[in-house]
Amino acid sequence: MLVDKKTEHRFSPSLPWHMMSWREPRQITRNLNLLNKKNIKYVNGEVLKIDPANRFLKTNTKDFACMQ
């Protein structure tokens, strides 16, 4: 699972190419919702609390109780 406030990821190693006009922003940026297709749960939100002992995560949008 990935929790992130942002909805897109910019591939930082490609920023010099972008500065030299060798790449467009769309070529170095991906929507994080694409992770869901790879069976990686993406939650757009902010982490408010992590309780590792009880395997609990609280975000500003939803709470998660992780089971073993």
C-alpha positions in Angstrom: 0.0 0.0 0.0 1.2 3.5 -0.8 -0.3 6.6 0.9 0.6 9.9 -0.7 -0.8 13.4 -0.7 0.2 13.8 -4.4 -1.7 12.2 -7.3 1.4 12.0 -9.6 5.0 10.9 -9.3 7.7 12.8 -11.1 10.8 10.7 -12.0 13.5 12.9 -10.5 16.5 11.4 -12.4 14.9 12.7 -15.6 14.7 16.3 -14.5 17.9 17.3 -16.2 16.5 16.0 -19.5 13.4 18.1 -18.9 15.5 21.2 -18.1 17.4 20.7 -21.4 14.0 20.3 -23.2 14.8 16.7 -24.1 11.7 15.5 -22.3 8.2 16.9 -21.8 6.6 16.8 -18.3 4.2 14.1 -19.5 7.2 11.9 -20.3 8.6 11.9 -16.8 5.4 12.0 -14.8 3.0 9.2 -14.0 -0.4 9.1 -12.3 -0.2 7.1 -9.0 -3.6 5.5 -9.7 -1.7 3.3 -12.3 -0.3 1.4 -9.3 -3.7 -0.2 -8.7 -3.3 -2.1 -12.0 -0.1 -3.6 -10.5 -2.0 -4.8 -7.4 -0.4 -2.0 -5.3 -3.1 -0.2 -3.3 -2.8 3.5 -3.7 -4.5 5.9 -1.3 -4.6 9.6 -2.0 -4.3 11.2 1.4 -2.2 12.1 4.4 -0.9 9.7 7.0 -2.1 10.9 10.4 -1.1 8.0 12.7 0.9 4.8 12.4 0.4 2.2 15.2 2.8 -0.7 14.3 2.0 -2.7 17.5 -1.6 -2.9 16.5 -0.9 -2.9 12.7 -3.1 0.2 12.3 -2.8 3.2 9.9 -5.0 6.3 10.1 -5.2 8.7 7.1 -7.3 11.8 6.6 -9.5 9.8 4.2 -9.7 6.3 5.7 -8.4 4.0 8.4 -6.7 0.7 7.7 -6.3 -2.3 10.0 -3.7 -4.6 8.5 -4.2 -8.3 9.1 -1.5 -10.9 9.0 
